[in-house]
Amino acid sequence: MKTPSTLLAPDTVRLERLLPGPVERVWAYLTESDKRAQWLAAGRMDLRVGGKVQLEFDNSKLPNEQPLPEKFRSRGRGQFDGVITRLEPMRVLAHTWKWDSGKGGADSEVTYELTPKGKDVLLVIVHQRLAPRDLVIGVMGGWDVHTGILEDVLKGVAPRPFWATHERLEKQYAASA
């Protein structure tokens, strides 16, 4: 089965997902906190190169099975900081992503690229400088389920449950990576 996430290198994940357009709409879901919170994380983005990014995750607020399984109740929350490294409005957004904010964690970098494809938009995400392997596998599953929820939101259908989908995808990626 072809999956949206692939490994480009041991520390680099690439995801491709075709989304309902237009590109302006998808861009808004990448850059506006209230829209981004529906599929990834709320938080402010100072949209300029060098601008600060603050991603405030609470995956329990994403669509989920009810009640939420106990093993997931304490996971998927936190704040991650970064800095915008590239900005081409409606086309490319890149920013660093500091793991373990405030604890000296390393910076990874995420690049989101949008390409119009007729009425749709191809979203390509490249997340690099990831380690260790467990983190890489988790990121592959995470981007897959997060962008799947984005696809559902943009299509106007009931979004897939985050944790149940993530658990299944993480096992699938671990077996194939």
N, C-alpha and C positions, 0 to 999 in steps of 0.2 A: 504494500500500500504506500503510495507516494504521500509524504508529509510536507507541510509548508516549511518546516525548519530543517536546515542542513548544516553540517559542520564544514566551514571553509578551511579551518586550521584547528589544532587542538584547543585554542583559546578564542575561537571566533565562530559565532553563530550567524546564519543568514536565514531570514524568513521572507517568503513572498506570499502575498494574499491579494486577490482581486476583489475590490470593494465597489459598491454602488457609488457613483459620483454624484455631482461633479467634484473636481479637485478642490474647489473652495470649501465645500462641505467637509471633505475628509481632512483638509488642513485645519479647519476649526476644531475637529475632534482630536487633533494632535496638540493644538496650542492653547485652547481655552479650558480653564480648570473645570468648569461645570460639565462640559461635554466630555473631557478626558476622564473625569471621575466615573462616568458611566461604564468605562471599559478597562481602565488602567489605574490611574491615581489622580487625585486632585492635586492642587498646588500651583504655585505661581511660576511663571516663565517671563523673564525680562527679555523680550524678543529682539535681541541685538547680539552681535558677536561680543563675547565677554560678559554677557548678561547672566544673572544667576537663575538656576533652575532648582525648584524644590518640589519633589514628588512625595506626596503624603498618601501612603498605601494603607488601605483597610479592606482587604479582600472579602471580609465578612459582609461588607456593604454591596458587593457585586451580586448578581443573581446566584443563588445557591439553593441546594436542596434544604428542606426544613424538616426537622431541626438540623442544624449544622453538626456534623460528627465531632465528637469531643476532641479527637486528635488534631483538628484544624482550628479549634477555637483560639489558640494562642499564636497561630502562624499567620503570615501574610499582612503584618502590620509594621509600620515604621516609616521613617522619613529618610529620603535619600537626596543628597544635594549634588549639584553639578554646575557647570559653566557651559554656555553655548559656544561651540567652536566653529560652527559653520551655519550660515543662514541664507537661504535663497527662497524668499517667500513663495508659497504655493508649489515648491519643488523639493527643497532639501532643508532638513533641520538636523543638526548634530550637536550632541552635548556629552560632557563627561558624566559619569555616574559613580559617585563614591559609595562603595560598600562599607557598612559599619561607620556611618557618618559620625564624626567626632572621635573615632577610636583609631585613627591612623590607617584605615583600610585603603586599599589601592583603588585607583580610578580606572574604571572601564570606560568605554565610549560607545554610544549608540548613535547611529545615523538612520534617519527615516528619509526615504526618497519616494516621491510621488510621480507617477507617469500616467497621463491620461491615456486610456484605451477605449476609444469610442465614448459611450456613456459611463463607462466604469473607470476606475483608477487602480493602477497597480501600486501597492504599497510594498516597498522592500525595506526591511530593517536589517542592519548589520550591527551586531553587538560584539565588540572585540575587547581583548585583554581580560578575559574571564579565566579564573582558576579558583579552586581545583575542579576536577572532573565532575564531582557532584553538583557544583554550581552550574557548570556548563549544561548538564542534563536538565537541571531545574529551570534554567533560562530558556532552553529549547521548548520545554513543555509550557512554561509561563507565557512566552510570546505567542505560542500557538493558541492557547486558550484565550488570552487577552484579546488578540486580534480576531479570534472567532466570535467573541462577544461583540466587538466593534462591528463586525460584519452583520451579526444579527440585529444590532441596534439600527444600523443604516438601512437594513432591509425591512425594518418595522415588524420583525417577528420576535417571539419570546426568546430572550437570550438563554443560551446553554448555561447550566450550573457551573460555577467556577471550580470549586474544589473537586467534585466528582470527575469532571473533565480533566483537570490538571493531574489528578492521581493516575488516571488511565494513560494520559499522554506521557507522563514522566516514566512509567514502566515501559511504554512502547519505545521511547527515545533511548532509555538505558539499554534495552535489548539490541538496538540497531546501531548505536554510536560506538 
